[in-house]
């Protein structure tokens, strides 16, 4: 089954996308790009290039007993943790700024 057939046949339930938006933006087509590669013998091989989002979906839904899937899940878990740490650091800076400014400066 190709990417276009998959996009048409599988309902998108995991994403918060309204039905009216699906005709303009299809998350499957956007994140799973189909391409054709010609090998040394001249044969055409179908391939799919995944976005980072698509890779995370595949990894999170894969069999954790497979070493590659387990490694991918660990990678995305570390990425999420690092992102959360960055968000907390920015929030801490914003709180520090609001505490350090005087009430008259906050009104400006």
N, C-alpha and C positions, 0 to 999 in steps of 0.2 A: 504494500500500500504506500503510495507516495504522500508527500506532505499535503498537497492540495486535497487529496481524497480523505486524509486524516482530518483535515480542518473542516471538511464538509460533514463528515460522518460522526464526529465526537462532539457532544455538547460541552461547552466550556462552563463548568460548574465551580471551579476553584477560584475564579477571578471575579472581582466585583465590577463587572462590565454590563451595562444595560443592554437589552435586546436591540434597541435603536442604534447603539454604537457599534454592534458587531458587523454591520455592513460596511462601515468605514475602517474599522481596525479589527483585524483578526489576530489574536495573540499567537496562534499556532503559526500562521504564515509569517508573522513579524519575527518570531524567535527561532524558528526552525527553517533555515534557508536551504532549499534543494539546489544542487549543482551537478553538473556532469563533467567528469574528468576522463581524459583520453590517456590510456596507458601506453607503454612502449610498443605493444603489439597493435595499437590502433583501435583497441576495444574501448567502447564508452562505458564508464562505470558511474553509477549514480551514487552521490554522496550527499550528506546533510551536514551543514555547518550550524552549530548551536550557539545561541547567545549565552551569556553567563547565566541569565535567568533560566533559559531552557536547560542548561547543564545542571543547575540546582534542582529543577523539577525532576529531571531524570535520576539524579543521585538520591534525592530524598524518597523517591518511589521505587528504588532498586533494591535488590537483595543484599543486605548488609554482610552476608557470608561471602560475597564476592569481594576479593581484596581491592579491586579498583573502585567498587562502589563504596566500600568502607573508607577508603582513602579520600574519595570525593566528599563524602559526608563529613569527615573530619575537617577537610579544607573549608567547606561552607560554614561549619559550626564556628571555626576560628574567625572567619570573615565576619560573621554576625556578631561575635563577641567583641571584635575590634571596633566595629561600627558602633555598637552600644557604648563602649568605653569612650569613643570620640564624642558621641552625643552627650554623655554625662559630663565630660570635660567642658564642653561648650556651655552647657546649662550651669555648671559651677561658676564659670567666668561671668555669665550674665547675672547670676545671683550676687556674686561678689561686687560687681559694678553697682547694682541697685542698692546694696547695703552701704557701700562706701560713699555714694553721692549724698549730698545734703538735700533736705526736703525742697529747698528753693531751686536747686539744680534739676530735680526730678520734674518740676512743673514746667520747665522750658520745653 
